[in-house]
Amino acid sequence: MQNKKMKKIIAFILVFTLSFGAVTNVSALNNSVVYSYSYKDYETTILNSTNEYNICFEIVENGEKIKLEYDTDFRYIKVNNNYYNFNDCNNAVLLQSTYIYDKNQPITIVEALTNFSKIDIDNINDLKSNKISVKNNNSLAPKAEYGKFYFVGSRKKSMLVSLASSAISTIIAFLVTGALGLSVTKANVVSFISGVLSSEGVNYFTSDVYYKVYQAILNAHNTTREKRILGVFQPFKAQVVWDDAHPYYRTFETQRPNS
């Protein structure tokens, strides 16, 4: 079974050449999916992604190794050993994108963050969650039909949409709460975001990123199966486009998990 899964991942190789001069590659290596992207003089790679308590990414930008750690409530992002408010960090990703795409000056996310203030780790618990609940009808009752998915709500967050590792990592961290399926999810998110950017005809934009949540109660061990579908609001077309073809799944040991 493990070999079959690995074969599927190995077969999942994506290469995109966008009309505006970028090359993106997602390939399997050593049981993980490695993401690499280049645009003119900017080169980046996502080497590794893990999830113990918070979701962590190890990336390389222009030869500099950088560790990104995302708070599950999106209150802050830890970059190397420094903590930043999420909104400040998102603005830094926007600033980085203007330098990469508009000025052809490929700065790293660490360099962009020098324009923003660090936050004190002791005050992190005072920060409010940045995940916005769009709709949550809590309609998944214990009497719900086993194995049938019910829509229970959605989440959204305004963030920078681009193929730079700092932006892709943020979108993946927003979508994924559990560790399962991180590698394949990474490839699917890259494919989806590439298509959205190509459709808009731009290299980056700031917009609302969504995920819809569906849950199904399983008949074994009182567990719940959750399905999440990623979406992005396209500002030029004034519509939300959903990646229905690539849902992300996770399973809970309780019937009514928080989402």
C-alpha positions as CSV (number, residue, x, y, z in Angstrom):
1,M,0.0,0.0,0.0
2,Q,2.8,2.4,0.9
3,N,4.5,1.7,-2.5
4,K,1.3,2.4,-4.3
5,K,0.9,5.7,-2.6
6,M,4.5,6.7,-3.3
7,K,4.0,5.8,-7.0
8,K,1.1,8.1,-7.1
9,I,3.1,10.9,-5.6
10,I,6.0,10.3,-7.9
11,A,3.7,10.3,-10.9
12,F,2.3,13.7,-9.7
13,I,4.9,15.9,-11.3
14,L,3.8,19.4,-12.3
15,V,5.7,21.8,-14.5
16,F,4.3,25.2,-15.4
17,T,5.7,27.8,-17.7
18,L,3.5,30.9,-17.4
19,S,3.3,33.6,-20.0
20,F,4.9,36.1,-17.7
21,G,8.3,34.2,-17.5
22,A,8.0,32.1,-14.4
23,V,8.8,28.4,-14.2
24,T,7.3,26.2,-11.4
25,N,8.1,22.6,-10.7
26,V,6.7,20.2,-8.1
27,S,8.4,16.8,-7.9
28,A,8.7,13.8,-5.6
29,L,11.9,13.2,-3.7
30,N,12.6,11.0,-0.7
31,N,9.0,10.5,0.2
32,S,8.3,14.2,0.1
33,V,7.2,16.7,-2.5
34,V,9.7,19.4,-3.3
35,Y,8.4,22.7,-4.7
36,S,10.7,24.9,-6.7
37,Y,9.9,28.2,-8.5
38,S,11.9,30.8,-10.4
39,Y,11.1,34.2,-11.8
40,K,13.9,36.0,-13.5
41,D,16.6,36.4,-10.7
42,Y,14.3,35.1,-7.9
43,E,14.7,31.4,-7.1
44,T,13.0,29.5,-4.3
45,T,12.4,26.0,-3.0
46,I,10.1,24.5,-0.3
47,L,12.4,21.8,1.1
48,N,10.2,20.4,3.8
49,S,6.8,20.8,5.6
50,T,5.9,19.3,8.9
51,N,3.1,19.6,11.4
52,E,3.6,18.8,15.1
53,Y,1.8,21.7,16.9
54,N,2.1,24.4,14.3
55,I,2.6,23.9,10.6
56,C,6.3,24.5,9.7
57,F,7.9,25.0,6.3
58,E,11.6,25.0,5.5
59,I,12.2,27.2,2.4
60,V,15.1,28.5,0.5
61,E,15.0,32.0,-1.2
62,N,18.0,33.0,-3.3
63,G,20.2,30.6,-1.4
64,E,19.1,31.6,2.1
65,K,17.4,28.9,4.2
66,I,14.4,30.2,6.1
67,K,12.0,28.5,8.5
68,L,8.4,29.5,8.6
69,E,6.1,28.4,11.5
70,Y,2.4,29.2,11.3
71,D,0.1,29.6,14.3
72,T,-3.0,27.4,13.6
73,D,-5.2,30.4,14.5
74,F,-3.2,32.7,12.1
75,R,-2.4,35.2,14.9
76,Y,1.3,35.2,14.1
77,I,4.0,33.7,11.9
78,K,7.4,32.8,13.3
79,V,10.2,33.4,10.8
80,N,13.4,31.8,11.8
81,N,13.5,32.8,15.5
82,N,11.4,36.0,15.3
83,Y,7.7,36.4,15.7
84,Y,5.5,38.7,13.6
85,N,1.8,39.6,13.6
86,F,0.1,37.8,10.8
87,N,-1.1,40.9,9.1
88,D,2.4,42.5,9.2
89,C,3.9,39.3,7.7
90,N,1.3,39.2,5.0
91,N,2.1,42.8,4.1
92,A,5.8,41.8,4.0
93,V,4.9,39.1,1.5
94,L,3.1,41.8,-0.6
95,L,6.2,44.0,-0.3
96,Q,8.4,41.1,-1.4
97,S,6.2,40.5,-4.4
98,T,6.4,44.1,-5.6
99,Y,10.2,43.8,-5.5
100,I,10.3,40.4,-7.3
101,Y,7.8,41.1,-10.0
102,D,7.7,44.9,-10.5
103,K,11.2,46.0,-9.7
104,N,13.2,42.8,-10.6
105,Q,14.9,43.0,-7.2
106,P,14.4,39.5,-5.7
107,I,14.5,40.1,-2.0
108,T,13.7,37.4,0.6
109,I,10.8,37.4,3.0
110,V,13.4,38.0,5.8
111,E,14.6,41.1,4.0
112,A,11.0,42.3,3.5
113,L,10.3,41.8,7.2
114,T,13.0,44.3,8.2
115,N,10.3,46.9,7.5
116,F,8.0,45.5,10.2
117,S,8.2,45.2,13.9
118,K,8.7,41.9,15.7
119,I,6.2,41.0,18.5
120,D,7.0,39.7,22.0
121,I,6.3,36.0,22.4
122,D,4.9,36.7,25.9
123,N,2.0,38.7,24.3
124,I,1.1,36.1,21.6
125,N,-1.8,34.7,23.6
126,D,-3.4,38.1,23.7
127,L,-3.7,38.2,19.9
128,K,-7.1,37.3,18.4
129,S,-7.7,34.6,15.8
130,N,-7.4,35.8,12.2
131,K,-9.5,33.1,10.7
132,I,-12.9,34.5,9.8
133,S,-15.9,32.3,9.9
134,V,-18.0,33.0,6.8
135,K,-20.8,30.6,7.7
136,N,-21.2,27.9,10.2
137,N,-24.6,26.3,10.6
138,N,-23.5,23.4,12.8
139,S,-26.0,21.2,11.1
140,L,-24.0,18.0,11.5
141,A,-26.1,16.2,14.2
142,P,-25.4,12.8,15.7
143,K,-28.4,11.5,13.8
144,A,-26.8,12.4,10.5
145,E,-26.5,9.6,7.9
146,Y,-23.2,7.8,8.4
147,G,-20.6,8.5,5.7
148,K,-22.6,11.3,4.0
149,F,-20.8,14.7,3.8
150,Y,-22.7,17.7,5.2
151,F,-21.7,21.3,4.6
152,V,-20.9,22.9,8.0
153,G,-19.3,26.2,7.2
154,S,-16.4,28.0,5.6
155,R,-13.4,30.1,6.5
156,K,-11.7,33.0,4.8
157,K,-8.6,35.1,5.2
158,S,-7.2,38.0,3.2
159,M,-3.7,37.1,2.0
160,L,-1.2,37.6,-0.8
161,V,-1.7,35.1,-3.7
162,S,1.5,34.4,-5.7
163,L,3.9,31.5,-6.4
164,A,6.7,32.8,-4.1
165,S,7.4,30.2,-1.4
166,S,6.3,32.6,1.4
167,A,2.9,33.0,-0.3
168,I,2.3,29.4,-1.2
169,S,3.3,28.3,2.3
170,T,0.8,30.7,3.8
171,I,-2.0,29.4,1.6
172,I,-1.2,25.7,2.4
173,A,-0.9,26.5,6.2
174,F,-4.4,28.1,6.0
175,L,-6.0,25.1,4.3
176,V,-4.2,22.3,6.2
177,T,-4.7,21.8,10.0
178,G,-3.6,18.1,10.2
179,A,-0.4,16.6,9.0
180,L,-1.9,14.0,6.7
181,G,-1.6,14.6,3.0
182,L,0.7,17.6,3.3
183,S,2.8,16.5,0.3
184,V,0.0,15.9,-2.1
185,T,-1.8,19.0,-0.9
186,K,1.2,21.1,-1.6
187,A,1.2,19.9,-5.2
188,N,-2.5,20.5,-5.6
189,V,-2.4,24.0,-4.1
190,V,0.5,25.0,-6.5
191,S,-1.5,23.7,-9.5
192,F,-4.6,25.5,-8.4
193,I,-2.9,28.9,-7.6
194,S,-0.9,28.7,-10.9
195,G,-4.2,28.3,-12.8
196,V,-5.8,31.2,-10.9
197,L,-2.9,33.6,-11.6
198,S,-2.7,32.6,-15.2
199,S,-6.5,33.2,-15.5
200,E,-6.1,36.6,-14.0
201,G,-3.0,37.4,-16.2
202,V,-1.0,38.6,-13.2
203,N,1.9,37.4,-11.0
204,Y,0.3,38.3,-7.7
205,F,-2.7,39.9,-6.0
206,T,-4.1,40.3,-2.5
207,S,-7.5,38.7,-2.1
208,D,-9.7,36.6,0.2
209,V,-8.7,32.9,0.3
210,Y,-11.4,30.5,1.4
211,Y,-12.0,26.9,2.3
212,K,-15.4,25.2,2.5
213,V,-15.8,22.6,5.2
214,Y,-17.8,19.4,4.9
215,Q,-18.0,16.6,7.5
216,A,-19.2,13.1,7.6
217,I,-19.7,10.9,10.7
218,L,-18.1,7.5,10.2
219,N,-19.6,4.3,11.6
220,A,-16.3,3.1,13.1
221,H,-14.9,4.3,16.4
222,N,-17.1,7.4,16.5
223,T,-14.8,9.3,14.1
224,T,-15.6,12.2,11.8
225,R,-14.2,12.6,8.3
226,E,-13.7,16.2,7.1
227,K,-13.3,17.5,3.6
228,R,-12.0,21.0,2.8
229,I,-12.1,22.7,-0.6
230,L,-9.8,25.7,-1.3
231,G,-11.2,28.8,-3.0
232,V,-9.8,32.2,-4.1
233,F,-11.7,35.3,-4.9
234,Q,-10.5,36.6,-8.3
235,P,-10.6,40.4,-8.1
236,F,-10.6,41.1,-11.8
237,K,-13.4,38.6,-12.5
238,A,-15.2,39.4,-9.3
239,Q,-15.9,35.7,-8.4
240,V,-14.7,32.9,-6.2
241,V,-13.1,30.0,-8.0
242,W,-13.0,26.7,-6.1
243,D,-10.6,23.7,-6.4
244,D,-13.4,21.1,-6.3
245,A,-11.2,18.6,-8.1
246,H,-8.7,18.4,-5.2
247,P,-10.4,18.3,-1.8
248,Y,-8.2,17.9,1.3
249,Y,-9.3,15.3,3.9
250,R,-8.6,14.8,7.6
251,T,-10.2,12.5,10.2
252,F,-11.0,13.2,13.8
253,E,-11.5,10.8,16.7
254,T,-14.5,12.8,17.9
255,Q,-17.9,13.2,16.3
256,R,-18.0,17.0,16.5
257,P,-14.6,18.5,15.9
258,N,-13.8,22.2,15.7
259,S,-13.0,23.4,12.2
